[in-house]
Amino acid sequence: MTNEDFIQPQKTYMLNDLIGTKVLLHGRRIGTLGDIIARENGTLPVVTHFYITRLFGSPSLCIPWDRVRAITKDEIVVDIPDTKQYEAEPSEMSIQLKDQVLDKKVLDTEDRDIDIVYDIRLIQVNDTLLVSAVDISHVGLLRRIGLGWLGTKLSKTSDEKRIISWKYIQPLPTPLGRFVGDVKLKILKERLEEIHPADLADILEEMDYSQRAAIVSQLDSEHASAALEEIDPKSQRELISALKKEKIVQLLAHMTASQAADILSVLPYSEGRTILKLMNASRVKKIKSIMTRQERDILNYATTRFIKFPPEMTVENARAAFYQAAKGKKVVMYLYITDTNDKLLKIIDLKELLQARSTKRLKDIGVSTIVSLSPKSSFHSALTMFERYDYRAIPILDEEGKILGVVPYRDFRNLKHRFLE
C-alpha cells in the first residue's frame, strides 16, 4: 500500500514526460524544463520550483511551483512578472530530481543493488505537487530512453511495472550539492507490512539468508507467508533453514496444504520431518499425501479464505464492506454470492463490482453460469480448466451446489511442474 491509497491525486505526472518540455510566458517560449526541485517534507517531498534552462547563454530560472499555471504534454505555462528576478540556481538544501535521483542505483539497507531509478512519479493534490514514487520498471526505462510511446502501450499489459513509494526511500543527505551517491531504501518493521508480498519478495531475494530471516521474523505470519510464496525455491530453502521452527509452523498455517507441501519439499528430509511433528495431525496428513503423491484430493489445494456476500446486498454496500471483508482472505479478486445454505448463485469479478451501478443488487450482476470443480476432480482436470478459461480462481461445489472452497490458480502455477509428468 502506498501513500496514494490515502491521497486522492488530481493529476499524475512522470518526470521523463516533463523534462525538455517547452515553457511559455505570456505565449512566448522562455526555455525548457531542465529539472524539478523539491524539498523533504515528512513522508513525501514537496515540489518547490521548476528549473528552466535557456538558450544563448541566458541565465537559468528557478520558478516557484505556485507560478506554474498549466502542464500539458506539449507545454508548461508559467505566470511571472519578468524573468530577471527568477534567475537563480537550485539551493544545495533542495532535491534536484533529474540531476540527483534519476539514473541512481536503488540499494537495500545492506547496500545491495535492487535496480535503477528510471523515472519518478509526481502527484498533484489540490495546489501541491508531491514526489510520490520512483519507477524501476522496464516501462520506466523505455520512457527514460525516449520510447515513452512504447512504454505507454506496454504499461497496459506488462506485469513488470514496479513502483516504489517514496516513503521507502531514505532521506537524501544535506546539503546535496552535486550529489553522486545512490538511493537507499529504509526497510523498517512498521513499513514492511505495507509492501505488497511480491515487492517484498523481490527485496528479500537481494539479501543474504540471515538478513531475510531477520526481516521475516519481524513480520506477522500472514504477511510473511504471502511473501514466502513469491520467493524463488533456492531463497525459500535458505530462508526456511534460518528461521526458528516455531516461526515456520506459523507461516505454514497461513498457507493451503498444497503451498505448505511445496515449501517443505525444498527442505532436507530431516528438517521437513521435524517441522511436520510440530503441526496439527490432520493438516500433516494432507501435506504428506501431497508430498508423496499418494493422494490428489482437490480439496487439499483449496482455501476457505474467500469473500462471500448475500444476493440481496446492493453494489454500494458491497463496495463499502469490501475492505473489511477482504482482510485475511486469500482470494479477493472474485466475490462469491451465496444463499443462507452456502449454495453458490453467482460469481462477480471485482472489476465488475467497481463498474456496476451503485443501486443494483449483487444478484443482478456477475456470472450465473458457473465453471466449477467437484471434490472428486483431479489435479490434471483442474489445471486443464484453468488453462481453458484463464480464471484466477475456481470454486469447488458439492452435488447440491454448496461452495466447499476455492482453488487459486497461483497454487497450480507453482505446483504443476511437480505433479505433471
SVG drawing of the C-alpha trace seen along z (x, -y; Angstrom):
<svg xmlns="http://www.w3.org/2000/svg" viewBox="-32 -42 61 85">
<polyline fill="none" stroke="black" stroke-width="0.4" points="0.0,0.0 1.4,-3.4 0.6,-7.0 -1.5,-7.2 -4.0,-4.9 -4.7,-7.6 -4.3,-10.7 -6.6,-11.2 -4.4,-12.8 -6.0,-15.3 -3.2,-14.6 -0.3,-12.3 2.9,-13.1 6.1,-11.2 9.3,-13.2 10.6,-11.9 7.4,-13.1 8.0,-16.6 11.8,-17.1 12.5,-19.0 9.0,-20.4 8.9,-24.0 8.0,-26.6 5.8,-29.6 5.3,-33.0 2.5,-35.1 2.5,-32.8 6.3,-33.3 8.8,-30.5 11.3,-31.3 13.1,-27.9 12.6,-24.2 12.1,-22.4 15.6,-21.2 14.7,-19.8 12.1,-19.8 13.2,-20.9 11.7,-19.5 12.3,-19.5 11.8,-16.8 8.5,-17.4 7.6,-14.4 6.6,-11.3 6.6,-12.8 8.8,-15.6 7.0,-18.8 7.9,-20.3 9.0,-23.9 10.4,-25.1 10.7,-24.3 14.2,-24.7 14.2,-26.3 17.1,-26.1 17.5,-28.8 19.3,-29.2 22.1,-31.6 23.8,-31.8 20.9,-33.3 20.8,-32.5 18.6,-29.6 15.4,-30.3 14.0,-28.8 10.3,-29.4 8.2,-28.7 5.6,-25.9 2.8,-28.3 3.7,-30.3 3.1,-27.3 -0.4,-27.7 -0.7,-24.7 1.0,-21.5 0.3,-19.6 2.3,-17.0 3.4,-19.8 4.0,-22.8 4.2,-24.3 2.7,-27.7 4.1,-30.0 3.0,-33.4 5.7,-35.7 6.2,-39.5 9.5,-39.1 12.3,-36.6 15.1,-38.7 14.1,-38.3 13.9,-34.4 17.4,-34.0 19.0,-31.6 20.4,-28.1 18.8,-25.5 19.6,-25.5 22.1,-22.9 19.4,-22.0 16.9,-21.0 16.5,-17.9 17.0,-18.1 15.0,-15.1 16.6,-14.7 20.1,-15.6 20.3,-13.9 17.8,-11.0 17.2,-9.8 19.5,-7.1 20.8,-6.3 21.0,-2.8 18.4,-1.7 20.1,0.1 18.7,2.0 19.7,1.4 22.9,3.5 24.0,1.7 22.9,4.5 21.7,3.4 18.0,3.7 17.6,1.7 18.0,-1.7 15.6,-4.8 14.4,-5.1 11.6,-7.6 9.9,-9.5 6.1,-9.8 4.6,-13.1 1.1,-13.6 -0.8,-16.9 -3.1,-17.2 -5.1,-20.4 -2.4,-23.1 0.5,-21.0 2.8,-18.8 4.3,-15.9 7.1,-13.4 5.2,-10.2 7.4,-7.3 10.4,-6.0 9.9,-3.8 12.4,-0.9 10.3,0.9 11.1,1.7 8.3,-0.7 10.2,-3.4 13.3,-2.6 11.6,-2.9 10.4,-6.4 13.9,-7.2 15.4,-6.4 12.8,-8.3 10.4,-5.5 7.6,-6.7 5.0,-5.8 6.1,-2.1 6.1,-2.4 2.5,-3.7 1.5,-0.7 3.2,1.8 2.0,0.4 -1.4,1.7 -0.3,5.3 3.1,5.7 3.4,7.3 6.9,5.9 6.0,2.4 7.4,1.7 6.9,-1.4 8.5,-2.0 6.8,-4.6 9.0,-7.5 8.2,-6.6 10.5,-3.6 13.4,-5.9 15.9,-7.1 16.2,-10.9 19.0,-12.2 22.0,-13.8 22.1,-17.6 23.5,-19.7 23.1,-17.8 25.3,-20.0 26.3,-17.7 25.1,-14.5 26.6,-11.5 25.6,-8.8 22.9,-6.1 19.2,-6.0 18.8,-3.8 15.7,-2.1 14.6,-2.1 13.1,1.2 11.6,0.8 9.1,3.1 6.3,0.6 6.8,0.1 7.2,3.7 3.6,4.5 2.6,2.1 4.7,3.6 3.0,5.9 4.2,9.5 5.6,9.7 7.6,6.5 8.8,7.7 9.9,10.9 12.0,9.0 13.7,7.1 14.2,10.3 15.9,12.1 18.5,9.3 19.5,10.0 21.6,12.9 19.8,15.6 20.5,14.1 19.1,10.7 16.0,12.4 15.4,14.2 15.7,11.1 13.2,9.3 10.7,12.1 10.9,12.7 9.5,9.2 6.5,9.6 3.2,11.0 2.8,14.6 0.1,13.9 2.2,11.2 5.4,13.3 3.8,16.4 2.4,14.4 5.9,13.1 7.5,16.5 5.2,18.0 6.6,15.4 10.3,16.1 12.3,18.4 12.9,22.0 16.6,21.5 15.8,18.5 12.9,20.2 15.2,23.1 17.8,20.7 15.1,18.6 13.3,21.5 16.5,23.1 17.4,19.8 14.1,19.4 13.1,20.9 10.9,24.0 8.0,22.3 8.0,19.4 8.0,21.8 4.9,23.6 3.2,20.2 4.0,19.4 2.7,22.7 -0.5,22.4 -1.5,19.5 -1.0,21.5 -3.1,24.1 -1.9,27.7 -0.5,27.7 1.5,24.5 2.9,25.9 3.9,29.1 5.6,27.0 7.6,25.1 8.5,28.2 9.6,30.1 12.6,27.8 13.9,28.7 16.2,31.6 14.0,34.6 15.1,34.4 14.2,30.7 10.8,31.2 10.0,34.1 10.9,32.0 8.6,29.3 5.7,31.7 5.9,33.0 5.0,29.6 1.9,29.2 -1.7,30.3 -2.1,34.0 -5.0,33.7 -3.1,31.0 0.1,33.1 -1.9,35.9 -3.0,33.7 0.5,32.3 2.2,35.7 -0.3,37.0 0.6,34.2 4.3,34.6 4.3,38.3 1.8,38.1 -0.4,40.7 -3.5,38.6 -4.6,35.8 -7.7,34.7 -8.6,31.3 -9.7,30.0 -6.1,30.1 -5.5,27.3 -8.4,25.2 -8.8,22.3 -11.8,21.3 -10.5,17.7 -12.6,16.1 -15.3,13.4 -19.0,14.4 -21.8,11.8 -25.6,12.3 -27.5,11.8 -29.8,9.0 -26.8,6.8 -26.5,3.7 -23.4,2.8 -22.9,-0.3 -23.0,1.7 -20.7,4.4 -18.1,1.7 -18.3,0.3 -17.9,3.7 -15.2,5.0 -12.2,3.6 -13.1,5.3 -14.3,8.5 -11.0,8.8 -8.8,8.7 -7.1,12.0 -8.6,13.5 -6.5,15.4 -8.9,14.9 -10.1,11.3 -10.5,10.8 -13.9,12.5 -17.0,12.2 -18.9,15.4 -22.6,14.8 -24.3,17.4 -27.7,18.1 -28.2,19.0 -27.2,22.6 -23.9,21.6 -25.3,22.5 -23.2,20.6 -25.5,18.4 -23.1,16.1 -19.5,15.0 -18.7,11.3 -15.3,10.1 -14.0,7.2 -13.7,5.0 -17.4,5.6 -18.3,4.6 -16.5,1.3 -18.1,0.6 -21.7,1.6 -24.4,-0.9 -24.5,-1.5 -28.2,-0.8 -28.1,2.7 -28.2,5.8 -25.5,8.4 -27.9,11.0 -28.4,8.8 -24.8,8.7 -22.0,11.2 -21.9,14.7 -24.6,17.3 -23.2,19.9 -20.5,21.1 -17.4,23.1 -16.6,25.2 -14.7,28.3 -16.2,31.1 -14.5,32.7 -13.6,35.7 -11.9,33.6 -8.3,34.5 -5.3,32.1 -5.0,32.5 -8.6,31.7 -8.4,28.6 -5.2,27.4 -7.0,28.0 -9.9,25.9 -7.6,23.1 -5.8,23.1 -9.0,23.2 -10.9,20.4 -8.0,18.3 -9.6,17.8 -7.6,16.7 -9.6,19.0 -12.1,21.8 -14.7,22.8 -15.3,26.4 -19.0,27.3 -20.7,30.4 -23.6,32.1 -26.1,29.5 -24.1,26.6 -22.7,25.7 -19.3,24.0 -16.7,26.0 -13.6,23.9 -11.8,22.0 -8.7,23.1 -6.4,20.2 -4.5,20.5 -1.3,19.3 -1.0,22.7 -1.2,24.5 1.2,22.2 3.7,23.0 3.0,26.7 2.2,28.1 5.9,28.7 6.0,31.2 2.8,33.1 2.6,33.3 4.9,35.9"/>
</svg>
